[in-house]
Amino acid sequence: MKNSYAMCVTLIFCVLLAGCGAETSSNARPDAAAEQAGAIEQTNTPAEVDTAPEMGAAAIDGSVVALLKQMTRSVAGLQEFAVTLETGFDVLQPNGQKLEFGSRQTATIRRPDHARFTYQQRSGVAGELVFDGSAIWAYERNQNVFAMIEQPGDIDASLDLVTIELGIPVPISDFFAKDPSIALAADVLEAQDLGNSTIDNQPARHIALRKPGVDYQIWISDATLLPVRVVITYHDEPGQPQFWAQFLNWETETTNSDAVFVFSPPEGAGSIRFATFDTSESAEDEAP
């Protein structure tokens, strides 16, 4: 995958903050940052059904779309929550081999305008991203540097600024939006119920969706109607790379203090400016 960009201001922060994850949104292309090398350790998932019925053209199971919308309503209804994610994504190499990289992240959300995302890459790079209702703060622990930009507004506006304008990936950010169905339930070409499944000892329903350029598999908890696993396949991209996220722990009864959403620069931390992206240049000029 090739991302065309022209770095304005500073290069370093964009490279460091790529560790926030592999996705700018659940419809985005996988992050191909080579510096995210690390051990390939996907979370354990029980074997699924050996075969599934073929999905034909315009094969939309209305009950699957209804279940998907139930899931998005369940997420949207959480006014304050935290969830831990294990993520992985493929990077296609010039020789055709696919390598997997990933990270563990925690998202702490207080709607409408507060959020904190922490991440730990498999390579050891770690940091955080904080929305405090008036500004966005990003911190890279290994280099002990941070950046700030003023941003009053809700979580959706902050996610758009971070992922689109600043080019900082936030894994499956659509799931943290005010209305996740706007992105997740749009443009569905095919939808299929793959039946009962078990993920980390949780009974779940396994559904498959096909959208333009992207295939989704989502496992939805029977008990909570919250997602427990997502796999996204970019079937129009060379090698059909995948991104996956396992929701390890939903904390839906949590009440966080205001201090959780306040960023205080650690002692000795250096202040730098955000890099910005210019997508007007040809993608062919950039290597993966």
N, C-alpha and C positions, 0 to 999 in steps of 0.2 A: 504494500500500500504506500502511496506516495502523497505527501501533504505539501502543497506549494505554500511557501510563506516567505515573507521578508521581515526579518526581525528589526523592530524599531526600539531604540533605547538600549536594551541589554539582552544578550543571548542567554546568560547563565540561568536566569530564573525559570524560563520556559523549559529548559532541559531538566532542571531539578524538579520542578513541579509536575513534570510528566508522570511522576510517581504517584500522583493522586489516583491514577487508575488507567484503564485501557479504553474507556469510552467517554466521549463527550455527551452522548445520549444513547438510548437503547437502539436508535437507528443509525448511529455514527459508524464509521469504518474503524477497524481495530487500530490501536496505537502500535506503531512499529518501532518504538525506540529501542535501539540495540543495547543501550546501557542497562536495560532492565533484566539482564541475564541473571539466572538463579536456578536453584534446584527445581525440577519438574515434579511437583507433588500435588496432583489433583485430589480433591476430597473424595472419599469413598462413596460411590453411588451404587446401590444394588442394581443387579441386572434387570433390564426392562423386558417387555414382551419381545420375543424373537422376531416376529414379523408384524407388520401393521398394514391395514388395507391401503391400497394406493389412493392417493388424493387426486381426483380428476379436476378438470377445469371447472371453475366456479363452484367447487364442492364446499359450500359453507354450511356447517352444522349450526343452526341457530342456537342450540343449547350451549355450544362452546362459546359463542360470542356473548351469550347471556352470563355464563360463568366468568368469563374474562371481565365483564363490566362489574359483576359482583365483587371480584377481587379488587378492581380499581377503586370501587366505592369503599371497600374495607380499608384500603391504604389511605384514601383521601379523608376518611372519617377520623383518623388518628391525629389529634391536635398536637400531641407531644409524645415522642417515642424515640427509641434508639434501636439500631439493628447492626449486627456485625456481619460482614460479608467476606467470604473467601472468593477471589476472582482469578481467572486465568484467561489467557488469550494467545492465539497463534501469531507467529511472525514468519512469513514466507521468506526463505533465504534465496539468494541468486541461483543456487544449485537446485532449487525446487524443494528442498527439505523444509518442513514446518517445525519450528521450535516453539515451546510453550513458556511463557513468562507470566507473572502474576503477583498478587499482593493480598494482604488482609487489611480490611478497612472497617471503621466504625462510623456510622452516620447518626448524629444526634440532632433531632429536629424539634423545633417549637414553632408551630405556625402562628402568625403568617410570615414572619421575617427573620427568624433566628435559626441558625444551623451551624454545626461543627462537624467536619469530616477529618478523621485521622487515618493515616495509612502507614503500612510497613511493607515495603517491597521484599520479595524473596532475596534480593541482592543485598538487603540491609539498609537501603535508603529509606528514610522515614520523614514524616512531616504532617502538616495539618492545614486546613482551610476553614476560616471562620467568617460567618455572616453575623454581624451584631445589630443589624437593623439600620445602620447608617453608613457602614463601610464594610469592605471585604479585606480580610487579612490572609496572607499565605506565608507559611513558614517551612523552611527546609532544615531539618535538625542536623544533618550531617555537616552541612556547610555553615550552620548557624546564621542564616540570613532570612530576612522577611521582607515582604512588600505589602503596601496598603493602597487601596483606591477607594474614594468615597462612593457609596452606592446605597442611597436610601431606597426602600422598596421591599417588596415581598421576596420570598425564596425563588419564585419563578423568574423574576427579573434578575436576581443575582446569579442564578444558574445560567441564564442566557448570556449575561455579561462574561462570566467566567469561561464557559465552554465555547461560545461563538467568537467573542471579541478578543479574549485573552488566550484562547486556545489551550486552556488547562482542562484535561479530561476529568470528569467526575463519573464514575461507573454507574450505568443505568440511571442517569439523573431523571429520566421520565418518571420513575417510580416515586420520586420525592416531590413531584409537582403538585400543585393545588388540585388539579384534576388529571390524574394519570391516563384516563381513557382518551383524552384528546390525541395523544400520540400513539398509545398502545392499541386502541381499537379502531384507528383510522386506516383506510386503504387495505383492509383485509381481503385477500383474493380467495383464500382457502382456509378452512378451519375444521379441525378434526379432533374427536375425542378418542384418546388412546387408552382410556380406562384407568383402573386403580393402580396405584404405585406406592412405594414406600421410600422416603428419603430421610436418612438419619432417624429411623424409627418413627417417622411421622407419616400416617396415612395421608395420601394426597391424590389428586386427580391430575393426570398427565394430558395436556392438550398441545396441539401443534397448529401453528398458524403460518401462512405464507403471505408475504407482502412484497411489493416491488423490490427486488434485489436482496431481500432478507427473509430468512426462515427463522421462526421462533419455536422453541419448546418451553413450556412453562408448567411447573408442578405447583399446584395450589392446595394448601392445607385443607383437609376436610373439616378440621376443628375450628380454624380461625378465618378461613378464606383469604389468608395472606400468602404471598408467594414464598416457596421454600427453595426453588431452584429455577434458573433461567439459562437456556443455551440459545445463542444467536449464531446463525450460519449466514455468511455473506456469499450467497451462491453465484453472484455475478463477478466476484473478485477472483483473480488467479489463485488456484489452490483451495478455494472455498474455505477460508480461515474461519475459526469459531472464537467466540467469546462466551465464557460461562461465569455465572455467579451463584454461589450457594449462600442462602440466608441462614446463618448459623444460630442466631438468637434474636428474636423480636422481643423488645421490652416495651410493652404497650401501657403499663401502669405507672411508668416512671414520671417523677416530677423533678426537674433539674433546677438548681439555683441559677440565678442570673450570671453567676461567675463562670458557669460552663461556657457561656457565649461571649466571654470577654477575652480578648487576646492581649497578653502582657509579654512584650519581647523579653526573652531570657537575657541574663547578664552577658554582655559582650556581643550580643547579636548585631549583625550589620544590616543596615537598611538599604535596600536597592529598589529600583522601579520595575514594574511589570513590563514584560515584553508584550508587544502587540503584533497581530498577524495581518498581513495583506494577502488576501487570497486571489488577487487579480493576475498573478504571474502563472505561467504554465506549470502544471504538476509534473511535466516531463523533466523539469530542470532539477528535481529533487530526488535523492536516493531514498530507499525505505529506511 
